[in-house]
Amino acid sequence: RGVGKIASIDPSAIVIDFKNNEGQKMTLEMAISSLQPMEPSHIWVKWFTNPDEVKQLFNDDKLGFFALLLTSYNDKIILADIKSELIDRMGFLTTKEWSSWWNKTRNVLKKDSLFSFNPQKRDELIHHKQEISYNDQLDDRFRKTKDWNKKLDIALEALREPESANAATSCAQFFSEEERKVRDPAMRFQCFFYLSKYRSRYPDGRIQSRHSSDDLIEILKASDPQAILKISEAIEHLEFKERLVQLIIKGRTDYPEILKQLLFETPIKAHRYIINELQNRDQTEVLSSFVQSIFRRYQEFPEVFLWAARSILSGQWEHSWMQVNHETTLLQMFRLLKPLSRIEEKGNRLKNQLLRDIFGTTNIVAEDLHGTPLE
């Protein structure tokens, strides 16, 4: 029933006015066992007594609103509960508005000294009684995070903001030490890329890579193509992938074929960059070979095929090297529709993407496809 207010009480019964359900009578024993007293400062109580005040706080003072919300949740709240409060309980946002609104608000909260996100539980927001600087938050998150790629996420975030220079230096020190001892080539490449980026951001800093671009090129020259593909697969950050592509171009005479193989990699990240690099270097035969190959092997690489198909249908690719037209592309997409349920073992992401690309919606049933002309 939500929040209610005691209307009257006597030795035998209690009467409570709930919202839209007033005058509810229950015994004292039932009230004691089923109800909880609430502080007047709790956001639910404020929403019950003066919703306009809460709404104005939400609209005019986001940090004040979140201080109220988290105080009501014992200073910790998970993302699902924030979403439930704002959409389901108070109706401040719609489901469609949520993602865009939260991305902007999250950045505001991250930079405030009274809020931070739990390093061990990234969807949990914490409210602090004493101020903690953004720099200290990043440093704490970095130290407590074990996953390599998540550490890189935090380190790159530290480089973006001027107020987190100390955290960026701590991150750079970590990658400098890792660069000296790691043997995994992908990790060595990423250490170099981060330290180069740090050096560019803070040219007067003492920390720098022990290697040069030439050292990494020598590694690529000594590696077989499959080893280079593994290095690329292990690098998640787009900027670092693009830097790897440039080193491959500089260091390998067979770079067109290696880049072609990188185009079969998932998830889709540096693919558009690779296409542009090959096209700028007049490697049209390689590009044509890739398109023909992905159209033949569409069931083997459905995500890459759908990306290529969308690029063709949207008009992003209008080149002579494609050697496929819109009709051929659509036909191959229809052919993928049936086996995709078997290929995509978990979820329906690719299936929904395919339906959206063909029909503009995912709300398609078998009857809708009946009578669809195919050649």
N, C-alpha and C positions, 0 to 999 in steps of 0.2 A: 504493500500500500504506500510505501514511500514515507516521506516525512509528515508528521501530524503534530497538532498542538493540543495539550490537555485543556478541555473546555470546563470540566468539573470533576470533582473527586469526592467520594465519601467512603465510609468503612466497608461498603459492600461492592462498589463498582466504580469504574472510571469511564468517563466519556471523552472521546478524542475526535477532533476535527481534522480529518485527512483532506488533502486537496481533492476537490470534486467528490468527496465522500464524507460529509460531515455527520456528527452525532453518532459515531460508532461506539457502542457500549460493550465493555468487557469486564470480567471479574478482575479483582486485584491480582489474584494468582496467575491468571492468563497474561495480564499486562507485564508482570514481573518476569515471566518466562519467555515472552515473545517480543518484547520491546526493549530498546536501548535508549538511554538518555543521550542527548546530543548537545554539544556546546553551542552557544549562540554564534560563535565565530566560524562554525563549520559552513562550507560552501552550500551544502544542501539546505541548511536552515536559512541562510541568507537568500537562496533561490526561492524558498517557500514563503518568506516574509516580504521580500522586496526584490523581485526578479529584475526590475528595471535598473536597479543599482548594480547588480551583477553584470547585466548586459552592457551597461555603460563602461564598467571596468574592463570588460573584455574588448570593447571597441577602442577605448582611449588609453589603456595602460596594460599592455600585454604582460609585462613583467610583474605588475601588481596582481593581475588576475592569476598568474601561475603561482605566485607566492601564496595566495589564498587557497588555490586548488591543492597544492602539495602539502601545505600545513594541515589541510583536512584529511590527507592521506598519510599522515605521520612522516611527511617530508620525503616520501618515495612513491613514484607512480610509474606504471608501465605504459607503453604507447597505446595498447589496446584500451586501457581505462581512460586515457585522455580522449581518444576518439569517441568512446562511448558517451562520455560526459558532454562533449561539445556537439555531437550529432544527435544521439538518441535522447539524452535527458533534457538538454537545454535548447537544442535546435539552432545553435549559432551558425552551424555549417551544414552543407549537404555532403553526401558521399562523394559527389563529383568535385566539389571544391576542396576536399580534404587534402589531397596530395600536394597540390600547389601551395596551399596555405601552410601546411606543416613544414615543407622544405624551407620556406622563408622564415617561419617562426623558430625553427630549430637552430638556424644560424644566429638569430638574435639571442637565444637562450645560451648557446655555447660560449658566447663572448661575455656573458654577464658573470660577475664574480660570485654570485649567490647560487648559481645553477651549474650542474655538470651532469654528464652521462656516465653511468656505471661502466668501467672498463671491462668487467666480467659479464655484464648483461647490457648490451648496447641499446636495448629498447627501454631501459629504465632511466628515468630522469630523477635527479636528486636535488633537494633544496638544502642549502647549507645555512647554519645559524651565523657563521662568520664568513666573511668574504674570502674567496679563493680566486686568485688571478687566472685569467685565461691561459697564461704561460704555464702556471703550475698545474692546471688541469691537463693540458696537453702532455706535459712531462710525466705526470702521474699515469695517464692512460698509456703512454708509450712504454713505460717501465713494466706495467702490469700485463700488457698484451704479449702473448707468446707467438701468435700466428705471424709469419714473416710478412705476408702481403698486407695484413691489417696494420702492422708496424709501419710499413711504407705509406699506407693511407694517412696515418697520423703525422708521419714525418713530412709528407708533402703538404699537409694542412698547416703545419708549423711554418713552412717556408712562405706560405701565401700571405700571412698576416704580420705586419711590422711589430705588433705588441708581443709576438711569440718568438722573438729572436733567440732568447736563451734556450727555449725548448728545441728550436731548430739546431742549435749548436750541440745540445746533448744527443740529438738524433744523429747528427753528422759524426760525432765521436763514436757512437755505436757502430755505424756502418764503416767507419775507418778501421776499427778493430776487426770487424767481420771480414772486411776485404783482405786483411792480412792472413787470416787463418782458414777461410772457407775454401773448399776445393770444387764445390759445385759451380760449373761455369755460368749458369743462369744467375746465381746469387752474386758472383763476381761482377757480372755485367751490370746488375742492378745497383750494387754498391757504387760502382764507377759513375753510373748515370746520376744517382742521387748526390754524390759528392761534387760532381761537376755542376749540378744545379745549385747546390748550396754555395759553391765557390762563385758562381755567377751572381747569386743574390747577395752574398757578403764577400766581396773581393778582398777585403782586408782581414778576413778570418784566417786563423792559423791552420785549420784543418783542410786537407786536400787529398785527393786520391794519390795512391802510390803508382798508379798506372796512367797510360795515355791512350788515346784512340788507336794509335799504331799497335800498342800491346794487344788490344782486343781484336784488332784486325788479324794479327798473327794467330790468335786462337781460332778465329773463323777459318783462316787458310788451312790450318792443321786439322780441322774437324770435317767429318764426312757430312753430307747433306742431312741425314737423319738426325745427327747430333745437333745440327743447327736448328732443325725443326723443334727438337725437344727444348732447346733454350728459349725459343719463341713461345712455346706452349706454357712455359713456367712463368713468363713475364705477363702480368695482368694489366699493367698500367699502359694506357694508350700512348702517352708521350714516350715512354721507354721502348715500346714496340716500334714506334716510328724511328727512334734513334738506332735501334738494331737494324732496321731495314736499310738505313743509310750506310751503316758499317758493312753490311753484306754487299751492297752495291759497290762500295769502294774496294772491298777486299777479295771478292770472288768474281772470276771471269764468267762463271756459270750462274751469275746472280739471277738472270731471267727465269731459269728453271726452278731455282730455289724459291724465288718470290711466288712463282706459280703454285708451288706446293703449299706455301703459307696461306694462299687464298682458300684452301680447303679446311683451314683451322676454324674451330668454333670455341667460344662464342665469337660473333662478328665484331671485330674491333678496328684493326688497322687496315682492313680490306680496301676501303675506298682510297686510302692513302697509297697502298700498293698499286692499285689500278692506275692512279694518276701518275705515279713514278714510272711505271712501265710504258704508259702512253706517251709521256714526255720524252722517253728515250726511244720512241718508235719501235717498241717491241710488240708490234701488232700481231705477229704470228703466234707469239706466246699467249696473248690475250684471247685470240680466236680459238686457240687450242684449249684454253681454260673453259671458255663458254661451251664449246662442243663437248668437252669432258663432263662438265657439271650437268649438262642436259642428258647425257647418257647415264650418269651415275646418280641421278636425282634421288633414288631411294636410299643410296648409301650415304649421301650428304644432303639430307632434306633441308637443313637450316641454311646452308650455303646456297642451295638451289633457290630457295624462296627469296633470299636476299637478292640474288642475281635477277630472278623473275620480276621482283618489285622494281628493281632499277630499270629494267627494260620497259615495263608497263607504265611507269611514271614519267618516262621520257628522259631520265637522268643519263641513260646510255643511248645515244643515237650515233653510233659509229659503224663504219663499214666492216670493221673486224668482228662485229657481233655475229653476223650470218644467221640470225634468227629474227623472226618478226613477232608481232603481238599474238597472232593466231596460233603459231607454234608454241609460244610460251604458255598461253592459256590452256591449250590442249594438254601439255605436259603437267600443268598444275592440276587439272582434272584427273589425270592418271595417278597422281600422287595421293589424291583424296582418300581412296579406299585403303591402300596399304599403310597410310600414316597412323592409323589407330594401332596397328601392330608394331610399327617402328617406334612410336613414341610411347614407351612403357609407362612413364609417369606423367600425369597431368595432360592438359590439352592445349598447351601454349602454341605449338606449331600448327595444330589443326585449326585453332581459332584464328591464327594469323593467316592461314591459307584461305579460310572462308571469308575473312574480312577483305583480303586482297581481291578475291574473285567477285564477291557479292556485296561488299561494303558493310556486312553485318555478320555476326556469329550465330544469329538466331535462324538457322537453316535446319530443316528436317528432311528426311529421305523423300517425302512427297514433293518437296520443293524442287528436287532434282529430276523428278520424273518428266520425261519429254525434253530434257536439255539436249539440243542438237550437238553432236560431235562428229568429226570426220575421221 
